[in-house]
Amino acid sequence: MKELAAAWEAAAWRNGVFPLADGSGALARRNPAEERFHRPLALLAGTPELER
């Protein structure tokens, strides 16, 4: 079961399934590699559009 769960989670990260909605309106999980997206960002005048 642990191997199956680990394989599912790896495939979910590869295929963009996370974050999962947990029913509370919040998102249950986020890829740890995306932690930097939670930090504040200062945009200077003239900065072009940003993409995720």
N, C-alpha and C positions, 0 to 999 in steps of 0.2 A: 504494500500500500504506500509506503514511504517513497519507493521508486516511482510509482505511478503519479503520486502527488508532485514530486520534484520534476518529473517530465512535463506534467501539465503546466506547472508554474513557469518553467523555462520556455515552453511554447507560447504561453500567454504573454510573457514579456516580449518575445520575438515578434509576435503578431499584434501588438498594441492593444491587448484586451484590458490591461490595467490602466487607470484605476477603476475599481469596481464600485458601483453604487451600493451602499449598504442599507438603503431604505430610509435613512435619517436625513437625507438631503446632503450629507457629507460624502466624501469619497473615501473608501475604505483603505486602499493601498495605492502607493505611487512608487514608481521605479526609483530606487535609491540614487541612480545616476542623474535623476531630474531634480534632486534636492536644491541645486543652484537656482532653479526657477522660483523658489519661494523667497529668495533674498530680494530686498529692495533694489531697484535699478534706477539710476539717475540718467535721464536723457538730456543731452545738451541741445541747445537750439541748432537747427539744421541737421539733426540726426535723421537719416532716412528711415523708412518704415522698418519695423522689426518683424521677423518671423519667429515662430516658436522654435 
